[in-house]
Amino acid sequence: MGMAVFTDHFIDALGLSRTQLSMAYLVGTVGSSIFLTEAGRWYDRAGGRFMVSMASLLLGLMLLYISLTDKLAAVIGGSTVATFGLITLAYFGVRFFGQGVLTSASRNVLLVWFVRRRGLVSSVRGVFVTLGFSLAPPALAWLIMDWGWRGALWCLAASCAIYAVAAFLLLRNNPEECGVSADGDSSKAEAAATAIAVSYTVEEARRTPVFWIYSLSLAMHALFGTAVTFHIVSIFNEAGRSPTEAFAYFLPVALISTTVNICAGWLADNRPLKPFLIIMLSGFIAGSWGLLNLQYQWGYWLLVAGIGAAGGLWAVLSNLAFIRNFGSLHLGAISGLCASIVVFGSAIGPALFSVGLDLSGSYAAAEIICMAGLLALLYGAIVIKHREDDPLLQTTD
């Protein structure tokens, strides 16, 4: 979401076309997705404290590198191939350390501290995630306006370094190493132990249809959402809307996402997740239809409502789906595999929309392809049987 705001500035500074930059994003992101399952295994071995701190520090270093890509390209000759390679490496680093390792590790380390109110706690965390994702584009646009795109990247890098220190000082891997129980309630220790007893390995999890329906649904959200954000100004311009309207779109989406996230997280504590998945995909389909009709006011608000509601449910499902269905013992590897799929989906999105624009002169073809994929996933979500092994869910009235 943050890198999307820099798209037009990178095009100008690097001398690449929109499609070339989208393809660099695709290659870098797909490359990062290959290593995320292994990064999940690192989490299982090293713990969240180390992984969050190290990923934050390395993300900051990659942002500093991005701020120098145009100068490095000039030093090595400034050819299109060299510039493409430099920005591809930049996207690889940001996607791997940021939305890959840092996102998964910070989510996983929180989940093991709670059992009974895991859904509510996840939704509170989701408020920060949703607001961050939704408010980052306009906030960074303002920062770029005041500091320039290079200065904005330096500010982001500094914040990553500060966060790395804070994470190392404040995070702990699990309640047991601190001598306490999940939720601070010893009566729930037995439930937590049972959750570990029914844990699946990553090999067992990926052989289940439940793993794939959740992973592909989350990935489709990433594909579509990243594509829209990456090309937000261009998409709104095609619909006859201004850049100001494009960036203003994120605020109502954030408000709806936050509200839905809190309500859904509270409800999910003692309810199956399947209905939430179905509603998320339905909301996303509605938002896609709104995007196809963005030139109309009803289309704009359908887009806002659909994407906002789907985003709030996405935050709940990405937190709960895998620990609820597969246990916590191998959570890092399982969520790492899902992160690989999600990041891969987010890589395809911008390139799909850009190529669709080049071939047809409009974003409509890519939007229709996404809607068809969402309809197929909705059908799968309805017919696939879900069996959730979370012992608390099975014993809570």
C-alpha positions as CSV (number, residue, x, y, z in Angstrom):
1,M,0.0,0.0,0.0
2,G,2.8,2.4,0.8
3,M,4.9,1.6,-2.3
4,A,1.8,2.2,-4.5
5,V,1.9,6.0,-3.7
6,F,5.4,6.2,-5.1
7,T,4.5,4.6,-8.5
8,D,4.3,7.7,-10.6
9,H,7.3,9.2,-8.9
10,F,9.3,6.1,-9.6
11,I,8.2,6.2,-13.3
12,D,9.5,9.7,-13.6
13,A,12.7,9.2,-11.7
14,L,13.7,5.9,-13.2
15,G,12.5,6.5,-16.8
16,L,10.5,3.2,-16.8
17,S,7.0,2.9,-18.3
18,R,4.0,1.9,-16.1
19,T,4.0,-1.6,-17.5
20,Q,7.8,-2.0,-16.9
21,L,7.4,-0.9,-13.3
22,S,4.4,-3.2,-12.8
23,M,6.5,-6.1,-14.2
24,A,9.4,-5.2,-11.9
25,Y,6.9,-5.3,-9.0
26,L,5.6,-8.7,-10.3
27,V,9.0,-10.3,-10.6
28,G,10.3,-8.9,-7.2
29,T,7.1,-9.9,-5.4
30,V,6.9,-13.4,-6.9
31,G,10.6,-13.9,-6.0
32,S,9.9,-12.9,-2.4
33,S,6.9,-15.2,-2.2
34,I,9.2,-18.2,-2.9
35,F,11.0,-17.8,0.4
36,L,8.1,-17.0,2.7
37,T,7.3,-20.6,3.7
38,E,10.9,-21.1,4.8
39,A,10.7,-17.8,6.7
40,G,7.7,-19.2,8.5
41,R,9.9,-22.1,9.6
42,W,12.5,-19.6,10.8
43,Y,9.7,-18.1,12.9
44,D,8.9,-21.5,14.4
45,R,12.5,-22.0,15.4
46,A,13.6,-18.4,16.4
47,G,10.4,-16.9,17.7
48,G,8.5,-13.7,17.0
49,R,10.8,-11.4,19.0
50,F,13.8,-12.0,16.8
51,M,11.9,-12.2,13.5
52,V,9.9,-9.0,14.0
53,S,13.0,-7.0,15.1
54,M,15.2,-8.3,12.3
55,A,12.5,-7.9,9.6
56,S,11.9,-4.3,10.7
57,L,15.6,-3.4,10.6
58,L,16.1,-5.0,7.1
59,L,12.9,-3.4,5.8
60,G,14.4,0.0,6.8
61,L,17.6,-0.8,5.0
62,M,15.7,-1.8,1.8
63,L,13.8,1.6,1.9
64,L,17.1,3.4,2.1
65,Y,18.3,1.4,-0.9
66,I,15.1,2.3,-2.9
67,S,15.8,6.0,-2.3
68,L,19.1,5.6,-4.1
69,T,18.0,3.4,-7.1
70,D,17.9,6.2,-9.6
71,K,21.4,7.3,-8.6
72,L,22.7,3.7,-8.7
73,A,21.1,3.3,-12.1
74,A,23.0,6.4,-13.4
75,V,26.3,5.1,-12.0
76,I,26.0,1.8,-13.8
77,G,25.0,3.3,-17.1
78,G,21.3,4.1,-16.8
79,S,20.1,1.4,-19.2
80,T,16.5,0.2,-18.9
81,V,17.7,-3.4,-18.1
82,A,19.9,-2.2,-15.2
83,T,17.2,0.1,-13.9
84,F,14.7,-2.7,-14.1
85,G,17.0,-5.0,-12.2
86,L,17.6,-2.5,-9.4
87,I,13.9,-1.7,-8.8
88,T,13.1,-5.4,-9.0
89,L,15.5,-6.1,-6.2
90,A,14.0,-3.2,-4.2
91,Y,10.4,-4.6,-4.6
92,F,11.8,-8.0,-3.6
93,G,13.2,-6.7,-0.3
94,V,10.2,-4.6,0.6
95,R,7.7,-7.4,0.0
96,F,9.8,-10.1,1.7
97,F,10.7,-8.2,4.8
98,G,7.6,-6.0,5.0
99,Q,4.3,-7.5,4.0
100,G,5.8,-11.0,4.1
101,V,8.0,-11.7,7.2
102,L,7.0,-8.7,9.3
103,T,3.3,-9.1,8.8
104,S,3.2,-12.8,9.4
105,A,5.5,-12.8,12.4
106,S,3.8,-9.9,14.2
107,R,0.4,-11.6,13.7
108,N,1.6,-15.0,14.9
109,V,3.3,-13.8,18.0
110,L,0.1,-12.1,19.1
111,L,-2.1,-15.1,18.5
112,V,-0.4,-17.4,20.9
113,W,-0.9,-15.0,23.8
114,F,-4.7,-15.3,23.7
115,V,-7.2,-18.2,23.4
116,R,-10.6,-17.3,24.7
117,R,-10.7,-13.8,23.2
118,R,-8.4,-14.4,20.2
119,G,-11.0,-13.1,17.8
120,L,-11.6,-9.9,19.7
121,V,-7.9,-9.3,20.2
122,S,-7.2,-9.9,16.5
123,S,-9.9,-7.4,15.5
124,V,-8.3,-4.8,17.8
125,R,-5.0,-5.5,16.1
126,G,-6.9,-5.3,12.8
127,V,-7.9,-1.8,13.6
128,F,-4.3,-0.7,13.4
129,V,-3.7,-2.8,10.3
130,T,-6.8,-1.5,8.5
131,L,-6.2,2.1,9.4
132,G,-2.5,1.7,8.4
133,F,-3.4,0.2,5.0
134,S,-6.1,2.7,4.3
135,L,-4.5,5.9,5.6
136,A,-1.0,5.2,4.3
137,P,-1.7,6.4,0.8
138,P,-3.0,9.9,1.7
139,A,-0.5,10.2,4.5
140,L,2.4,9.3,2.3
141,A,1.1,11.5,-0.5
142,W,1.2,14.4,2.0
143,L,4.7,13.4,3.1
144,I,6.0,13.3,-0.5
145,M,4.5,16.7,-1.1
146,D,6.5,18.2,1.8
147,W,9.7,16.1,1.7
148,G,9.8,14.7,-1.8
149,W,9.7,11.0,-2.6
150,R,13.3,10.4,-1.5
151,G,12.8,12.2,1.8
152,A,9.6,10.3,2.5
153,L,11.4,7.0,2.1
154,W,14.1,8.2,4.5
155,C,11.4,9.0,7.1
156,L,9.9,5.5,6.6
157,A,13.3,3.9,7.0
158,A,13.9,5.8,10.3
159,S,10.6,4.6,11.6
160,C,11.5,1.0,10.8
161,A,14.7,1.3,12.8
162,I,12.9,2.8,15.8
163,Y,10.3,0.0,15.6
164,A,13.0,-2.7,15.4
165,V,14.4,-1.5,18.8
166,A,11.0,-1.3,20.3
167,A,10.1,-4.8,19.2
168,F,13.3,-6.3,20.6
169,L,12.7,-4.6,24.0
170,L,9.0,-5.2,24.3
171,L,8.0,-8.4,22.5
172,R,8.1,-11.9,24.1
173,N,7.6,-15.1,22.1
174,N,4.9,-16.8,24.1
175,P,3.3,-16.8,27.6
176,E,5.1,-19.9,28.7
177,E,8.6,-18.4,28.5
178,C,7.3,-15.7,30.9
179,G,5.8,-18.1,33.3
180,V,2.2,-17.1,32.6
181,S,-0.8,-18.6,30.8
182,A,-2.7,-17.5,27.7
183,D,-5.2,-14.8,28.5
184,G,-3.6,-14.5,31.9
185,D,-6.1,-17.3,33.0
186,S,-4.6,-20.6,34.2
187,S,-8.0,-22.3,33.6
188,K,-7.4,-21.9,29.9
189,A,-4.0,-23.6,29.9
190,E,-5.5,-27.0,29.2
191,A,-7.4,-25.6,26.2
192,A,-4.1,-24.1,24.8
193,A,-2.3,-27.4,25.3
194,T,-5.1,-29.2,23.5
195,A,-4.8,-26.7,20.6
196,I,-1.1,-27.7,20.2
197,A,-2.1,-31.4,20.4
198,V,-4.3,-31.2,17.3
199,S,-1.8,-29.1,15.3
200,Y,-1.2,-30.0,11.7
201,T,2.1,-29.9,9.9
202,V,2.4,-27.6,6.9
203,E,2.4,-30.7,4.7
204,E,-0.9,-32.0,6.2
205,A,-2.5,-28.5,6.0
206,R,-1.8,-28.0,2.4
207,R,-3.5,-31.3,1.5
208,T,-6.8,-29.9,2.8
209,P,-9.3,-28.0,0.6
210,V,-9.9,-25.7,3.6
211,F,-6.4,-24.4,3.5
212,W,-6.7,-23.6,-0.2
213,I,-10.1,-21.9,-0.1
214,Y,-8.9,-19.5,2.6
215,S,-5.4,-18.9,1.1
216,L,-6.8,-18.3,-2.4
217,S,-9.5,-16.0,-1.1
218,L,-7.0,-14.0,0.9
219,A,-4.8,-13.9,-2.2
220,M,-7.6,-12.7,-4.4
221,H,-8.2,-9.8,-2.0
222,A,-4.4,-9.0,-2.2
223,L,-4.4,-9.2,-6.0
224,F,-7.4,-7.0,-6.5
225,G,-6.7,-4.5,-3.6
226,T,-3.0,-4.1,-4.6
227,A,-3.9,-3.6,-8.2
228,V,-6.4,-0.9,-7.5
229,T,-4.1,0.9,-5.0
230,F,-1.1,0.6,-7.4
231,H,-3.0,2.3,-10.2
232,I,-5.5,4.3,-8.1
233,V,-4.9,7.7,-9.8
234,S,-5.0,6.2,-13.3
235,I,-8.2,4.1,-12.5
236,F,-10.0,7.1,-11.2
237,N,-8.8,9.2,-14.1
238,E,-10.3,6.7,-16.5
239,A,-13.7,7.1,-14.7
240,G,-13.4,10.9,-15.0
241,R,-12.4,11.5,-11.4
242,S,-9.5,13.6,-10.0
243,P,-6.4,12.5,-8.0
244,T,-7.9,14.2,-5.0
245,E,-11.0,11.9,-5.2
246,A,-8.7,8.9,-5.7
247,F,-6.8,9.5,-2.4
248,A,-10.0,10.5,-0.6
249,Y,-11.4,7.1,-1.4
250,F,-9.2,5.5,1.3
251,L,-10.8,7.3,4.3
252,P,-14.4,5.9,4.0
253,V,-13.0,2.5,3.2
254,A,-10.9,2.7,6.4
255,L,-13.9,3.6,8.5
256,I,-16.0,0.8,7.1
257,S,-13.2,-1.8,7.4
258,T,-12.5,-0.8,11.0
259,T,-16.1,-1.1,12.0
260,V,-16.6,-4.4,10.3
261,N,-13.3,-5.7,11.7
262,I,-14.2,-5.0,15.3
263,C,-17.7,-6.4,15.0
264,A,-16.7,-9.5,13.1
265,G,-13.7,-10.2,15.5
266,W,-16.0,-10.1,18.5
267,L,-18.5,-12.4,16.8
268,A,-15.9,-14.8,15.6
269,D,-14.7,-15.8,19.0
270,N,-17.4,-18.5,19.4
271,R,-18.7,-18.9,15.8
272,P,-17.4,-20.9,12.8
273,L,-15.5,-18.8,10.2
274,K,-17.2,-20.2,7.1
275,P,-20.0,-17.5,7.1
276,F,-17.4,-14.8,7.4
277,L,-15.6,-16.1,4.4
278,I,-18.8,-16.2,2.3
279,I,-19.7,-12.6,3.4
280,M,-16.2,-11.4,2.6
281,L,-16.2,-12.8,-0.9
282,S,-19.8,-11.4,-1.5
283,G,-18.7,-8.0,-0.4
284,F,-15.7,-8.1,-2.6
285,I,-17.8,-9.1,-5.6
286,A,-20.1,-6.1,-4.9
287,G,-17.0,-3.8,-4.7
288,S,-15.8,-5.2,-8.0
289,W,-19.1,-4.3,-9.7
290,G,-18.8,-0.8,-8.2
291,L,-15.3,-0.5,-9.7
292,L,-16.7,-1.4,-13.1
293,N,-19.2,1.4,-12.7
294,L,-16.9,3.9,-11.0
295,Q,-18.1,6.8,-13.3
296,Y,-21.4,6.7,-11.5
297,Q,-21.8,7.9,-7.9
298,W,-23.6,4.7,-6.9
299,G,-20.7,2.7,-8.3
300,Y,-18.2,4.7,-6.2
301,W,-20.1,4.0,-3.0
302,L,-20.7,0.4,-3.9
303,L,-16.9,0.1,-4.3
304,V,-16.3,1.8,-1.0
305,A,-18.8,-0.3,0.9
306,G,-17.9,-3.6,-0.7
307,I,-14.1,-3.2,-0.4
308,G,-14.4,-1.7,3.0
309,A,-16.5,-4.6,4.4
310,A,-14.4,-7.2,2.7
311,G,-11.2,-5.6,4.0
312,G,-12.6,-5.8,7.6
313,L,-13.4,-9.5,7.2
314,W,-10.1,-10.2,5.5
315,A,-8.3,-8.9,8.6
316,V,-10.3,-11.3,10.8
317,L,-9.9,-14.3,8.6
318,S,-6.2,-13.8,8.0
319,N,-5.7,-13.8,11.7
320,L,-7.9,-16.7,12.7
321,A,-8.3,-19.1,9.8
322,F,-5.1,-21.1,10.2
323,I,-4.6,-21.2,13.9
324,R,-8.3,-22.1,14.2
325,N,-8.2,-24.9,11.6
326,F,-4.6,-26.2,12.0
327,G,-3.4,-25.4,15.5
328,S,-0.5,-23.3,16.7
329,L,2.5,-25.7,16.8
330,H,3.4,-25.2,13.1
331,L,1.7,-21.9,12.7
332,G,4.7,-20.1,11.3
333,A,5.2,-22.6,8.4
334,I,1.5,-22.8,7.6
335,S,1.0,-19.0,7.7
336,G,4.2,-18.6,5.8
337,L,2.9,-20.8,3.0
338,C,-0.3,-18.8,2.9
339,A,1.8,-15.6,2.9
340,S,3.6,-16.9,-0.2
341,I,0.3,-17.4,-2.0
342,V,-1.1,-14.0,-0.9
343,V,2.1,-12.1,-1.8
344,F,2.2,-14.0,-5.2
345,G,-1.4,-12.8,-5.8
346,S,-0.5,-9.2,-4.9
347,A,2.3,-9.4,-7.4
348,I,0.0,-10.4,-10.2
349,G,-2.6,-7.7,-9.6
350,P,-0.7,-4.5,-10.8
351,A,0.7,-6.3,-13.8
352,L,-2.6,-7.8,-14.8
353,F,-4.3,-4.3,-14.7
354,S,-1.4,-2.7,-16.5
355,V,-1.3,-5.2,-19.3
356,G,-5.1,-5.1,-19.6
357,L,-4.9,-1.4,-20.1
358,D,-2.2,-1.7,-22.7
359,L,-4.1,-4.3,-24.7
360,S,-7.6,-3.0,-24.4
361,G,-7.2,0.6,-23.5
362,S,-9.3,0.1,-20.4
363,Y,-9.0,-1.5,-16.9
364,A,-12.4,-3.2,-17.5
365,A,-11.1,-6.5,-18.8
366,A,-8.9,-7.1,-15.7
367,E,-11.7,-6.1,-13.4
368,I,-14.0,-8.7,-15.1
369,I,-11.3,-11.4,-14.8
370,C,-11.1,-10.6,-11.1
371,M,-14.9,-10.8,-10.6
372,A,-15.0,-14.2,-12.3
373,G,-12.3,-15.5,-10.0
374,L,-14.2,-14.1,-7.0
375,L,-17.4,-15.9,-8.1
376,A,-15.5,-19.2,-8.4
377,L,-14.1,-18.8,-4.9
378,L,-17.5,-17.9,-3.5
379,Y,-18.9,-21.2,-4.9
380,G,-16.0,-23.1,-3.4
381,A,-16.5,-21.4,0.0
382,I,-20.1,-22.5,0.0
383,V,-19.6,-26.1,-0.9
384,I,-16.4,-27.0,0.9
385,K,-16.9,-28.4,4.4
386,H,-15.0,-26.7,7.2
387,R,-13.8,-28.5,10.3
388,E,-12.3,-26.2,12.9
389,D,-10.1,-27.9,15.4
390,D,-9.9,-25.0,17.9
391,P,-11.0,-26.7,21.2
392,L,-12.3,-23.4,22.6
393,L,-14.7,-23.0,19.7
394,Q,-16.0,-26.5,20.2
395,T,-16.6,-26.0,24.0
396,T,-17.9,-22.4,24.1
397,D,-21.7,-21.8,24.1
